[in-house]
Amino acid sequence: MTALLDGQRVLGPARDIQEVRNAIAAYDALPRWDPSNPDHLLEAHGLLLAGLIDAPGRFRSGGVGIYRGDQLVHMAPPASRVPALLGDLLAWLATSDWHPLIVSCVAHYEL
């Protein structure tokens, strides 16, 4: 990461180099983001996953499930509910008086 920050040539898997470049772009944008703004979260997602997934920076448009073999063990909420659920989560994060470590754990779990 330091070599990329210094503008040096780096040898390594292309995906790994892209992830570092994306992280640098996100770190540069971080000061202007409002943590309670869903558009800023989508912008962060777009920067962090640019060139790594098909539709970075957008809400998902389809269903998502976690499978263990052929068995569905968790079904995420329908895509149509994601924007409202994210809005609820960000509103809660903005007003929570819980310890920041606990709040960050809840946010990670919910995302």
N, C-alpha and C positions, 0 to 999 in steps of 0.2 A: 504494500500500500504506500509506503514511504517513497519508493522509487517512482510510482505513478504520480504521486503528488509533486515530486521534483521534476516531472516531465521526462523521466528516463525510459528507455525501452525495457520492456519486461517480457520475459519468456514464461509461458504458462498456458494452461487451458484457457481458451477464449472466453468461456462462460465465467471463469473465476475473475478474469481481467474486467469483463463487463460488469460484474457485481461490484467490484471495487470502484470503477468509474461511476456507476450509479450511486453508490454510497457517498462519494465525494460530492456529486451534484446535489444530493439530498442534504448533506451537511451544510453546503453553501446556502441552500434555500431555507434552512431551519429557522433562522432569526425572524423571517417575515411571516411565518405561519402562526395562525391562531389555533390552539389545540382543540377548541370547541367548534371549529368550522369544518363541516364534512367535505367541502370542496378542497380544503387544504389537505385533508387526509387522502383524498383521491389523487391530488397532485403528488403527494409523497409516494403513494403507491405507484403512480406512473413513472416517477423518477427512479425509484428503487428497482422496478421490474422491467424497465425499458430494454427491449432486445432479448428478454428472457422468457416472456409469456406473450400470448397473442393479443390480449386486450388490457394492457396495464392502465391504471388510472380510471377505470370504469367499474361500476357495480356489475356483479355477475348477472347473467341473463338466464341461467338454467339452474337445474337442481344440483345439489351436491350431497353426496353421502359417503360415509366411511364404511368400508367393508373389511371383514376378516374372512378371507377366502370368498365364498359365495354368500356369506351371511351379512346382511346390513346391520351394523351395530349403532349407527347414528345417522339421522337424516337432518340436515340443516334446514332452517326455515326457507320457505319458498322465496325465490329471487325477488318477487314483487314486494316482499315485506322488508327486504334488506335496507333500503334507504331510511325508512321510518325507524327501524330497530337501531340503526347506527345513530340516527339523530337522538333517540332516547339515551343511548349509551354515552354519547358525547355530552349531552345535557347533564346526566348524572355525574360524569367525570368532572365537569366544571363546577359542580356545587358540593361535591363530596368533602366531608371533613375527616375522612379516614386517613390513616397514614399513607403517604405516597407509595410506599412499597406494596401495600395491600391494594391500593387503587390500580397500580400498574398490573398487578397479577389478575385482578378482575377484568381489566381491559383486555389483556392478552387472552384470557380464557374465553371471553365473549366474542372477540374477533375470530 
